[in-house]
Amino acid sequence: NVQYRLQYDFASGLPGVTVAYMGISGIPVLGTVRMGHMVEPFSMTFGTSPTAHPFMERALPWVMTPGWNTGIMAFNTVMNKRVYWGAGVFKDTGSSGQQKDDDNVGFTGRVNGAVLNEDGGRKLVRIGVAYSHRKTSGSMECVAGPESHLAPSMINTGKILTETVDMVGGELASVFGPFSLQAEGIASYLDVSGDSDPLLGYYATVGYLL
């Protein structure tokens, strides 16, 4: 029941370890416990393997997700695998695991479930929510480019002064035969003085297999 994974990335222009963890599965109630550098349980588009995306790249709001960080998490499925849950505590270390700041710590959790699952998955509707509370080193920023990881960045919020960030996400995935729909929304609430609106990101993709 021991599992491990080590993944080294050469394609991003800055080679480094993106995934490095060890885990134990089959634990009562908790299911699987992992420790190391891995994807936090937040966001459907970021938590899905790139080989399973409907398009070549992840949807743009992935830049608002916690991404890869170092920590410990537990996840499991219940109700005959119709419901998934995952939760963990992480330290912000970046995609390569090399950033170091003792103050940047966050708690992240995600739950999703199938409200419809028939015909072996040919009729499927899953909905889910995710939440992450994070302490920052005094500021945060979002940097985004077009939906191509090889393209340069085009949008930058600049550093926004905030001590904490609360991220809330909602997701929907559905399949009806050859038709598929996937949608997700993310809101980031910052601890800033005065009135301020949350940072919002959302997308929807529609597909039809011939």
C-alpha positions in Angstrom: 0.0 0.0 0.0 3.0 2.3 -0.3 3.1 4.7 -3.3 5.5 7.2 -4.5 6.1 9.5 -7.5 9.0 11.6 -8.8 8.5 13.9 -11.8 11.1 16.2 -13.2 10.0 18.9 -15.7 12.3 20.0 -18.6 9.6 21.7 -20.7 8.8 24.9 -18.7 12.2 26.6 -19.4 13.1 26.3 -15.8 13.9 22.6 -15.1 13.0 21.3 -11.7 11.0 18.8 -9.7 7.3 19.3 -10.1 6.0 16.2 -8.2 7.8 14.3 -5.4 5.8 12.5 -2.8 5.3 9.3 -0.9 2.0 8.0 0.4 0.2 5.1 2.1 -3.2 3.9 0.8 -5.8 1.7 2.4 -6.0 3.6 5.7 -9.4 3.3 7.4 -11.5 6.5 7.0 -8.6 8.6 5.6 -8.1 6.4 2.6 -4.7 7.7 1.2 -2.2 10.0 3.0 0.5 11.6 1.0 3.5 13.8 2.0 5.7 15.8 -0.3 5.5 18.2 -3.2 2.2 17.7 -5.1 -1.0 19.4 -6.5 -3.2 20.8 -3.8 -6.8 19.5 -3.8 -8.3 22.6 -5.4 -9.8 23.1 -8.9 -11.0 20.5 -11.4 -8.9 21.8 -14.3 -5.7 21.9 -12.4 -6.3 18.6 -10.6 -7.0 16.7 -13.9 -4.1 15.1 -15.8 -3.2 17.1 -18.9 -3.8 14.0 -21.0 -7.5 14.1 -20.0 -8.2 17.8 -20.8 -10.7 18.5 -23.6 -8.2 21.1 -25.1 -4.4 21.2 -25.3 -4.0 23.6 -22.4 -5.6 24.2 -19.0 -8.3 26.9 -18.8 -6.9 30.3 -17.9 -8.3 30.5 -14.3 -5.8 27.9 -13.2 -3.4 30.8 -12.4 -5.7 31.5 -9.4 -5.3 28.0 -7.9 -2.7 27.1 -5.3 -1.0 24.8 -7.8 1.9 22.6 -6.7 3.1 23.0 -3.1 4.7 21.0 -0.3 2.6 19.5 2.5 0.6 16.6 3.7 -2.9 15.6 2.6 -5.5 12.9 2.9 -8.1 11.9 0.3 -10.7 9.2 -0.1 -13.9 8.2 -1.9 -17.2 7.3 -0.2 -20.7 6.2 -1.2 -19.4 3.5 -3.6 -16.9 6.0 -5.1 -19.6 8.5 -6.0 -18.2 11.2 -3.7 -14.5 12.3 -3.4 -13.0 14.4 -0.7 -9.5 15.7 -0.1 -7.9 18.0 2.4 -4.4 19.0 3.5 -2.0 21.6 4.9 0.6 23.1 2.6 3.5 25.5 2.6 3.8 27.7 -0.5 7.0 26.5 -2.3 6.0 27.0 -5.9 5.9 24.6 -8.8 9.6 23.6 -8.4 9.4 23.3 -4.6 12.3 25.8 -4.1 10.6 28.9 -2.8 11.1 29.4 0.9 8.9 31.5 3.2 8.0 30.3 6.6 4.8 32.5 6.7 3.2 31.2 3.6 1.0 28.3 4.9 -2.5 27.3 3.8 -5.3 24.8 4.4 -7.0 23.4 1.3 -10.0 21.1 0.8 -12.2 19.9 -2.0 -15.3 17.8 -2.3 -17.2 16.6 -5.4 -19.7 14.0 -6.1 -21.8 12.4 -8.9 -25.4 13.4 -8.8 -26.0 11.3 -11.9 -23.9 8.3 -13.1 -25.6 5.9 -15.5 -24.7 3.7 -18.5 -21.1 3.2 -17.3 -20.4 6.9 -17.2 -22.0 7.8 -20.5 -24.6 9.9 -18.6 -22.7 11.7 -15.9 -23.1 14.9 -13.8 -20.6 15.8 -11.1 -20.6 19.0 -9.0 -18.1 20.1 -6.4 -16.7 22.8 -4.2 -13.3 23.7 -3.0 -11.9 26.1 -0.4 -8.4 27.3 0.6 -7.3 29.7 3.4 -3.8 30.9 3.0 -1.5 33.2 5.0 0.8 35.2 2.8 4.1 37.0 3.4 2.3 40.3 3.0 1.3 40.3 -0.6 0.1 38.2 -3.5 -0.1 38.6 -7.3 -1.6 36.8 -10.3 0.4 36.5 -13.5 -1.3 35.0 -16.6 -0.5 34.5 -20.2 -2.7 33.2 -23.0 -3.7 29.5 -22.7 -0.3 28.3 -23.9 2.4 27.6 -21.3 5.1 28.5 -23.8 3.8 32.0 -24.4 4.9 35.0 -22.4 2.8 36.5 -19.6 0.4 39.2 -20.7 -1.5 40.1 -17.5 -0.1 40.9 -14.1 -2.1 42.3 -11.1 1.1 43.4 -9.5 1.7 42.8 -5.8 -1.5 43.3 -3.8 -0.9 43.9 -0.1 -2.8 41.3 1.9 -2.1 39.1 4.9 -4.5 36.3 4.0 -6.3 35.0 0.9 -9.5 32.9 1.0 -10.2 31.0 -2.3 -13.6 29.5 -3.1 -14.2 27.4 -6.1 -17.2 25.7 -7.7 -17.1 23.1 -10.5 -19.4 21.2 -12.8 -18.7 18.3 -15.2 -21.3 16.5 -17.3 -21.3 13.9 -20.1 -24.3 12.8 -22.1 -23.1 10.4 -24.7 -20.9 12.3 -27.2 -21.8 15.7 -25.6 -19.7 17.1 -22.7 -19.8 20.2 -20.6 -17.2 21.4 -18.1 -17.4 24.7 -16.1 -15.6 26.1 -13.1 -15.5 29.4 -11.2 -12.9 30.7 -8.6 -13.1 33.7 -6.3 -10.2 35.0 -4.2 -11.0 37.2 -1.3 -8.1 39.3 -0.1 -7.6 40.9 3.4 -7.2 44.5 2.2 -8.3 47.7 3.8 -11.6 49.3 2.6 -14.1 47.8 0.3 -12.8 45.6 -2.4 -14.3 43.1 -4.8 -12.8 39.5 -5.0 -10.6 38.4 -7.9 -12.8 36.3 -10.1 -12.0 33.7 -12.7 -14.3 31.3 -14.6 -14.6 29.3 -17.8 -16.8 26.8 -19.6 -16.0 24.3 -22.3 -18.4 22.4 -24.5 -17.5 19.3 -26.6 -19.1 16.9 -29.0 -17.3 13.7 -30.1 -17.9 12.6 -33.6 
